[in-house]
Amino acid sequence: MFNLYKNSIFDMGRPPTRPARLKNGFYIELKVPGSSSILIRRDTREQMMMAAEEYARTKTVIIRGEMFNDKWIAEDSKS
């Protein structure tokens, strides 16, 4: 019993210094009043729009757009 407690406290590593990288895909941001937001990724634009419609019933939805190679793709240039 003591070994489990000891290992869980002292085996913690150094926290990461770089921010997490996002995968390529389409992102929406979900917010609930009184709490922080969360990013949801979908593979295609159609899947993202379907998820946004579904989550919009109970949460505040912000469509972030497409992430490709750690950069947000501008929606205007796709027309």
C-alpha positions as CSV (number, residue, x, y, z in Angstrom):
1,M,0.0,0.0,0.0
2,F,2.8,2.4,0.9
3,N,4.6,1.7,-2.3
4,L,1.6,2.7,-4.5
5,Y,1.4,6.0,-2.6
6,K,5.1,6.7,-2.8
7,N,5.3,6.0,-6.5
8,S,2.4,8.2,-7.4
9,I,3.9,11.2,-5.8
10,F,7.6,11.0,-6.7
11,D,7.4,9.6,-10.2
12,M,5.9,12.7,-11.7
13,G,7.9,14.1,-14.6
14,R,8.7,17.6,-15.7
15,P,5.8,19.4,-17.3
16,P,5.9,20.1,-21.0
17,T,7.3,23.4,-22.1
18,R,5.9,23.5,-25.6
19,P,2.2,23.9,-26.3
20,A,0.3,20.9,-27.7
21,R,0.1,20.7,-31.5
22,L,-3.3,20.3,-33.1
23,K,-3.9,17.6,-35.7
24,N,-4.9,18.5,-39.3
25,G,-8.7,18.8,-39.6
26,F,-11.7,21.0,-39.1
27,Y,-12.3,22.5,-35.6
28,I,-15.3,23.8,-33.6
29,E,-15.1,25.4,-30.2
30,L,-17.7,24.5,-27.6
31,K,-18.5,26.7,-24.6
32,V,-20.9,26.3,-21.7
33,P,-21.7,29.4,-19.7
34,G,-19.5,29.4,-16.5
35,S,-16.8,27.1,-17.7
36,S,-13.9,26.9,-20.2
37,S,-14.1,26.0,-23.8
38,I,-13.1,22.8,-25.6
39,L,-12.0,22.2,-29.2
40,I,-13.6,19.4,-31.2
41,R,-11.9,18.1,-34.4
42,R,-13.6,16.5,-37.4
43,D,-12.1,15.1,-40.6
44,T,-14.3,16.8,-43.1
45,R,-16.2,20.1,-43.3
46,E,-19.6,18.2,-43.6
47,Q,-18.9,16.3,-40.4
48,M,-17.9,19.5,-38.6
49,M,-21.1,21.2,-39.7
50,M,-23.2,18.3,-38.5
51,A,-21.5,18.3,-35.1
52,A,-21.9,22.0,-34.8
53,E,-25.7,21.7,-35.5
54,E,-25.9,18.9,-32.9
55,Y,-23.9,20.8,-30.2
56,A,-25.7,24.1,-30.8
57,R,-28.8,22.8,-29.1
58,T,-27.1,22.9,-25.6
59,K,-23.9,24.8,-26.0
60,T,-22.4,27.9,-27.6
61,V,-20.6,26.8,-30.8
62,I,-17.8,28.8,-32.5
63,I,-16.6,27.4,-35.9
64,R,-12.8,27.8,-35.9
65,G,-12.2,26.4,-39.4
66,E,-9.5,24.2,-40.9
67,M,-6.1,23.5,-39.3
68,F,-3.4,22.4,-41.7
69,N,0.3,22.0,-40.7
70,D,-0.2,24.0,-37.5
71,K,-1.8,27.0,-39.4
72,W,-5.4,28.1,-39.7
73,I,-6.5,28.1,-43.3
74,A,-8.4,31.3,-44.2
75,E,-11.9,30.6,-45.3
76,D,-11.9,33.6,-47.8
77,S,-9.1,32.1,-50.0
78,K,-11.1,28.9,-50.6
79,S,-13.9,30.6,-52.7
